[in-house]
Amino acid sequence: MVSKRLSREAGHRRKFLAIIDDTPECERAVAYASKRAQHTSGVLVLLYVIEPDDFQHWLGVEKIMREEANATARGALDGYANKVRQSVGIEPELVVREGKPTEEIHKLIEEDQDIAILVLAAGAGKEGPGPLVSAVAGRGAAFPIPVTVVPQNLSDEEIDSLA
């Protein structure tokens, strides 16, 4: 059970959560979420999850690998944040977490009671819709808030008209 959402109460604003990763469809989720936030006077939250499996095998260089992963995460978030500022003129909240993506998404949703919508994008390739969308579809991640899934092949104009 998820904690009560506060986004409709005085002093709160509805937040749209988009996940930043290295999938090509990620950009579409950010585009849609930023437009929805802009059109509804909401807030955009960008989350980058560093998976610790990437550097647990190398104890001697774990600290260096963790620092590099954090720098990569910050760089990706900053890049998307700049695009959002330029395209829709809003300032997104940037969050970096370390852990399994679905677990960290759940934790952030529980901690930030203003997050009301999770926005994911589905890949259009042969590989399938992407790991998070697959997890949601397979009920392996069953998020406690509504999830909007944006097709990767939507144009900017189509996203603007739908958001």
WORA-V79442 format. One record per pair of residues at least 12 apart in sequence whose ideal C-beta (glycine too) atoms are under 7 Angstrom apart, sorted by sequence separation. I is the first residue (numbers start at 1). J is the second residue. If there is no record, write none. Layout:
# WORA-V79442
i = <I I>
j = <J J>
This chain:
# WORA-V79442
i = <18 120 81 95 105 120 55 18 54 30 120 133 16 77 50 77 16 50 16 74 50 73 48 118 14 16 18 20 70 15 20 118 120 122 124 13 14 15 16 17 18 19 20 48 117 124 13 16 48 116 117 118 119 120 121 122 123 124 13 15 17 115 122 46 101 117 119 121 102 46 109 46 109 109 105 102 44 44 46 50 52 45 52 44 45 46 47 48 49 50 46 51 30 34 38 43 45 47 49 38 49 34 35 37 30 34 49 20 34 20 47 20 47 45 19 19 33 32 29 29 29 28 26 25 15 25 17 25 15 24 14 15 17 23 13 15 16 17 18 19 12 14 17 16 25 2 3 6 7 23 2 5 6 4 7 3 5 19 32 29 28 28 35 39 31 35 28 25 32 36 24 31 35 32 2 2>
j = <30 132 94 108 118 133 69 33 69 46 136 149 33 94 69 96 36 70 37 96 73 96 73 143 40 42 44 46 96 42 47 145 147 149 151 41 42 43 44 45 46 47 48 76 145 152 42 45 77 145 146 147 148 149 150 151 152 153 43 45 47 145 152 77 132 148 150 152 135 80 143 81 144 145 143 141 84 90 92 96 98 92 99 92 93 94 95 96 97 98 95 100 80 84 88 93 95 97 99 90 101 87 88 90 84 88 104 76 90 77 105 80 108 115 101 105 119 119 119 120 121 121 121 121 112 122 115 123 114 123 114 115 117 123 114 116 117 118 119 120 114 116 119 119 130 109 110 113 114 130 110 113 114 113 116 113 116 132 150 150 150 152 159 163 156 160 154 152 159 163 152 159 163 163 144 145>
